[in-house]
Amino acid sequence: MYEGPAHDTRFPGLRRRGFLAAAGAAAGLGALSLTGCTGHTPDAADGDGKPRRGGRLRAAFAGGGASETLDPHLANLFADAARAKALFDKLADFGADLAAEPRLAASWEPNAALDRWTVKLRKATFHNGKPVTARDVLYSFRRIADPKKTFRAKASLEPLDLKASRAVDDRTLTFALKRPTAEFPNILAAFGAYIVPDGATDFDTRPVGSGPFRFVSFTPGRSAVFRRNDDYWDGAPHLEQLELLVANEESARLNSLLGGQVEYAHELSPTTARAHQGKGQIEIIRLRNSAMQAFAMKTDRPPFDDKRVREA
């Protein structure tokens, strides 16, 4: 989620915009996280309780070691998802009710047969100042769908006929589908379906996205530092800087939080949380979002070839 309550009275100044846009968005997948109640306060609040711009948020995640990358199409871990959400955007994302909501896509409209969908892009720019265009979208999706690669969103994009899909103009695309698909917006919101600049291949030296934060530095297995994107189409985050640190051991993430080295520790066990709850140093954050489970049915053979069974 990119948006949330404008202000949480438990954490003065800890705006969800800029926090959940990166670190907390990964936590929203159901993990339990702790945030520090004392010490450094990111995005401090004025006397009237309204947040003001500035400050730094440091968040600790379990990572993937030296093999980590900022390539958003390779994102798998919570740390990967947090870094990708900080730097990049998708055409759509899932809301609290698990319905696809527009992001870089301003709208989508099907034809009568549901096998052609027209997508119009909103006005947005990459961090290098270039506009996000239909060419960037097609490049990104075709890169993900490359049969020689193993990108996370490849299976989600399978219904798209990307060879037949076309850019109508800079901000309009027509997606051809292999079969009628009423749930086309969910494809745009697929995990890992981020939009990157046309031709982009180097994501670890100086990645360019259209997300809420800009790249500063990245050391695989250790940390990634980002700064606020003042030109973000959805409104600049209040935080000036976001630092995502890697600490694979739960005890290391907890000790960093208790010691004031980070303000947020992700994916801690309920036992750890209960042991420190109510002591005044940390606060438990539970993001109660909806969840969904897929049930695959082979509709060409019994019993799922019977429509009544599928509907039941």
C-alpha positions in Angstrom: 0.0 0.0 0.0 1.3 3.5 -0.8 -1.3 5.4 1.1 -2.7 5.1 4.6 -3.8 7.2 7.5 -2.3 10.7 7.3 -0.9 10.4 10.9 -0.5 7.7 13.5 -0.7 9.1 17.0 1.4 6.3 18.3 4.4 7.4 16.3 4.4 11.2 15.9 5.6 12.1 12.4 5.9 8.5 11.2 3.9 9.1 8.0 2.8 6.0 6.1 3.6 7.7 2.8 7.3 7.0 2.4 7.4 4.4 5.1 4.8 1.9 3.8 5.7 2.8 0.3 8.9 0.9 0.8 9.6 -1.0 4.0 6.1 -1.4 5.4 4.7 -2.6 2.1 6.6 -5.8 2.4 5.5 -6.2 6.0 1.9 -6.0 4.8 2.3 -9.5 3.4 1.6 -10.8 6.9 4.9 -10.6 8.8 5.2 -9.2 12.3 7.4 -6.2 12.7 8.7 -3.9 15.5 9.4 -0.3 15.5 11.4 1.7 18.0 9.5 4.1 20.3 12.5 6.1 21.4 15.7 7.5 20.0 15.9 8.9 16.4 12.4 9.9 15.1 12.1 9.9 11.3 10.1 12.7 9.9 9.6 14.6 13.1 6.3 16.3 13.9 5.6 19.9 14.7 3.8 20.9 17.9 0.4 20.7 16.2 1.0 17.0 15.4 1.3 17.5 11.7 4.4 15.8 10.2 7.0 17.9 8.5 9.5 16.9 5.9 12.9 15.5 6.8 14.5 12.7 8.7 15.8 9.3 7.9 14.2 5.9 8.4 16.5 2.9 8.9 14.8 -0.5 8.5 16.3 -4.0 9.0 15.3 -7.0 6.9 16.6 -10.5 6.3 18.3 -10.5 3.0 19.8 -12.7 0.3 23.5 -12.1 0.8 26.1 -11.1 -1.8 23.8 -12.2 -4.6 21.3 -9.4 -3.9 20.3 -7.2 -6.8 18.2 -4.1 -7.4 16.7 -5.6 -10.5 13.0 -5.3 -9.6 12.0 -8.2 -11.8 14.1 -10.6 -9.7 12.5 -9.5 -6.4 11.6 -12.5 -4.2 12.4 -11.7 -0.6 10.8 -9.1 1.6 14.0 -7.0 1.4 13.9 -7.2 -2.4 10.2 -6.1 -2.4 11.0 -3.1 -0.1 13.9 -2.0 -2.4 11.8 -2.4 -5.5 8.9 -0.5 -4.1 11.2 2.4 -3.1 12.6 2.7 -6.6 10.0 1.5 -9.0 6.3 1.6 -9.8 3.8 -0.8 -11.4 0.8 -0.1 -13.6 -1.5 -1.2 -10.8 -1.3 -2.5 -7.3 -3.7 -4.4 -5.0 -5.7 -2.3 -2.5 -6.8 -3.4 1.0 -9.7 -5.3 -0.6 -7.4 -7.0 -3.0 -8.9 -5.2 -6.0 -6.4 -3.8 -8.5 -6.0 0.0 -8.2 -4.4 2.2 -10.8 -0.8 3.3 -10.3 1.1 4.3 -13.4 -1.9 3.3 -15.4 -4.6 6.0 -15.2 -7.3 3.7 -16.6 -7.9 0.5 -18.4 -10.8 -0.4 -20.7 -11.7 -3.8 -22.4 -13.3 -4.4 -25.7 -16.6 -6.4 -25.8 -14.8 -9.7 -26.2 -12.4 -9.0 -23.2 -9.4 -10.0 -25.3 -8.2 -6.5 -26.0 -7.6 -4.0 -23.3 -6.6 -0.3 -23.7 -4.4 1.2 -21.0 -3.8 4.9 -20.6 -0.8 6.0 -18.6 -0.8 8.9 -16.2 1.8 11.7 -16.4 4.8 10.4 -14.5 8.6 10.7 -14.9 11.6 8.5 -14.2 14.3 9.7 -11.9 16.3 11.0 -14.9 13.5 13.3 -15.9 12.3 11.2 -18.9 8.5 10.5 -19.1 7.2 7.0 -18.5 5.8 5.9 -21.9 4.1 3.0 -23.5 7.5 1.9 -24.9 8.8 1.5 -21.4 5.8 -0.6 -20.4 6.1 -2.9 -23.4 9.9 -3.3 -22.9 9.4 -4.1 -19.2 6.7 -6.7 -19.8 8.6 -8.3 -22.7 11.7 -8.5 -20.6 9.8 -10.2 -17.8 8.3 -12.7 -20.3 11.6 -13.6 -21.9 11.6 -17.4 -22.1 15.3 -17.4 -21.4 14.9 -15.7 -18.0 13.3 -16.7 -14.7 11.6 -13.5 -13.6 9.1 -13.7 -10.8 6.1 -12.2 -12.7 6.5 -14.3 -15.9 3.7 -16.7 -15.0 1.4 -13.8 -14.2 1.9 -12.2 -17.6 1.2 -15.4 -19.4 -2.3 -14.4 -20.7 -0.7 -11.4 -22.6 0.2 -11.7 -26.2 3.0 -9.3 -26.0 4.0 -9.7 -29.7 0.6 -8.5 -30.7 0.4 -5.8 -28.1 1.1 -2.3 -29.3 1.8 1.3 -28.2 -0.9 3.5 -29.7 0.9 6.7 -28.6 3.3 7.7 -25.8 0.7 7.2 -23.2 -1.7 4.7 -24.6 -1.3 0.9 -25.1 -3.5 -1.8 -26.5 -2.8 -5.2 -24.9 -3.7 -8.3 -26.9 -4.7 -11.3 -24.8 -4.4 -15.0 -25.7 -7.9 -15.5 -24.4 -10.7 -13.4 -22.9 -9.7 -12.3 -19.5 -12.0 -10.4 -17.1 -9.2 -10.2 -14.5 -6.8 -8.3 -16.7 -6.2 -5.5 -14.0 -4.8 -8.2 -11.7 -2.1 -9.0 -14.3 -0.9 -5.3 -14.1 -0.7 -5.6 -10.3 1.3 -8.8 -10.3 4.1 -9.1 -7.9 7.3 -8.0 -9.6 5.6 -6.5 -12.7 7.6 -3.2 -12.3 8.0 -0.7 -15.1 11.6 0.1 -16.0 13.0 2.4 -18.7 13.1 1.1 -22.2 16.4 -0.7 -22.7 17.5 -0.8 -19.1 19.8 -3.6 -18.1 22.0 -2.3 -15.4 20.1 -2.0 -12.1 22.9 -2.3 -9.5 25.2 0.6 -10.6 22.6 3.4 -10.8 19.1 2.2 -11.3 16.5 4.6 -12.6 12.8 4.1 -11.7 9.7 6.2 -11.2 9.2 5.4 -7.5 9.0 7.5 -4.4 12.7 7.3 -3.7 15.9 7.8 -5.8 19.0 5.7 -5.7 22.0 6.7 -3.6 24.0 3.6 -2.9 23.8 -0.2 -2.7 26.0 -2.8 -1.2 24.6 -6.3 -1.7 24.0 -8.2 1.5 24.5 -5.0 3.6 22.5 -2.0 2.8 20.7 0.2 0.2 20.2 3.9 0.7 17.6 6.0 -1.1 16.6 9.7 -1.0 13.2 11.3 -1.5 12.0 11.8 -5.0 10.6 15.3 -4.9 9.0 14.9 -8.3 7.1 11.7 -7.5 3.7 11.7 -9.3 1.8 10.5 -6.2 3.3 13.2 -3.9 6.8 13.2 -2.5 7.4 11.2 0.7 7.9 13.1 4.0 11.1 11.2 4.7 14.3 12.6 3.3 16.2 9.4 3.3 15.4 5.7 3.5 18.1 3.1 4.4 17.3 -0.6 4.2 19.8 -2.7 6.1 20.3 -6.5 5.9 20.5 -8.5 9.1 19.8 -12.2 8.5 19.6 -13.3 12.1 16.4 -12.3 14.0 18.6 -11.5 17.1 20.7 -9.1 15.0 17.6 -7.2 13.8 16.2 -7.1 17.3 19.5 -5.9 18.8 19.8 -3.2 16.1 16.4 -2.0 17.0 17.0 -2.0 20.8 20.4 -0.3 20.3 19.0 2.5 18.2 20.8 1.5 15.0 17.4 1.1 13.2 13.9 2.3 13.7 12.1 -0.7 12.2 12.8 -4.4 12.3 11.0 -6.7 10.0 9.8 -10.3 10.3 10.3 -11.1 14.0 8.6 -14.0 15.7 5.6 -13.6 17.9 7.6 -14.9 20.9 10.2 -12.1 20.4 7.5 -9.5 20.1 5.6 -10.6 23.2 8.9 -10.7 25.2 9.5 -7.0 24.5 5.9 -5.7 24.3 5.0 -3.1 27.0 8.5 -2.3 28.0 8.5 1.1 26.4 11.3 0.5 23.9 9.5 -0.9 21.0 6.0 -1.1 19.5 4.5 -4.0 17.6 3.1 -3.2 14.2 0.5 -5.5 12.8 -0.7 -4.8 9.3 -4.0 -6.7 9.0 -4.5 -6.9 5.3 -6.6 -9.3 3.3 -5.1 -12.5 1.9 -6.0 -14.8 -0.9 -5.3 -18.4 -1.9 -5.3 -19.8 -5.4 -7.1 -23.1 -6.2 -6.0 -24.5 -9.5 -8.4 -26.7 -11.4 -7.8 -28.7 -14.6 -11.0 -27.8 -16.4 -10.3 -30.3 -19.2 -10.8 -33.4 -17.0 -13.2 -34.6 -14.3 -14.4 -33.4 -11.9 -13.5 -29.8 -12.8 -14.7 -30.1 -16.4 -18.2 -29.8 -14.8 -19.1 -26.1 -14.4 -21.3 -26.9 -11.4 -18.3 -28.3 -9.5 -16.1 -25.3 -10.3 -18.8 -22.9 -9.1 -19.5 -25.0 -6.0 
